[in-house]
């Protein structure tokens, strides 16, 4: 457990490194009946370096033999770098999140991967912003607005949060406090259902062009960040398109994997004489001491699974970084989606889920 005796100054610490450090849970806080915030520190007293809006992948020991991997956007801000938080909702069918609700408590340690991700105003800067979230999609927006409140309180942000009922609106009180400190932060809350006893006097229904214009008349001039369930984001996209919004300034949190290259395309990229569409590469897994044939179109991860070599994988789309492994020799075609850093590629790491061999390769797994 963390105590004040662990205190060290910032300049004595290192940045958190997911290869060496674990996350130690330091708080589990109930936000609503089905939403909790889990806060972590580094088990080696390190600090966290990330962009507001990025995500982490947690390795959850749900069962003894087979951990599950779950990716969550961070709700914390890197301007407070000694801890990170995820705010998670337990759906009726959830396995990993339900495990966290029932088991994850201060003192427990988890392996994690990241932080990673492109969904940040740092990557897509604008003059002024519109954040639109549905339900627990508010978490990356909280990370960004908390950073802005700490570091650029003059930021011009229209913040719209949509939820099922007034009780499901996350962080409403905190947002109202931030709006008192940030002169250009405007808040809009929309709830789908309400009960006369809720005392709700705000907007009701779903977000549409009329409600958006009412809350943010200048929305066409803003850079938009949207996060929520896919049908919610689709609705926002369609609404903005119909309103003539320039979609170049629209960004959403998406965990869609990058398309894998076709075998014929791989052959073309490898060049004449180097391979052909029927070529079968050999993948050697040095730690397991096993070889396997990998036909065109198959990834290193699929090849590993076929012969029982275990490589952890959460998104299987080149996003989360969970399947990062060291390539010892050979070449691969990697189509990642932001799940690996340029420095890691230079060091020789690849993501197994989105890498296909170009000729024989050896992998440290
Ligand atoms: S499993 Fe997520 S990047 Fe490979």
Boltz pocket constraint, residues with backbone or C-beta under 6 A from the ligand:
constraints:
  - pocket:
      binder: B
      contacts: [[A, 312], [A, 313], [A, 314], [A, 315], [A, 316], [A, 317], [A, 318], [A, 319], [A, 320], [A, 321], [A, 322], [A, 323], [A, 324], [A, 339], [A, 351], [A, 352], [A, 353], [A, 354]]
      max_distance: 6.0
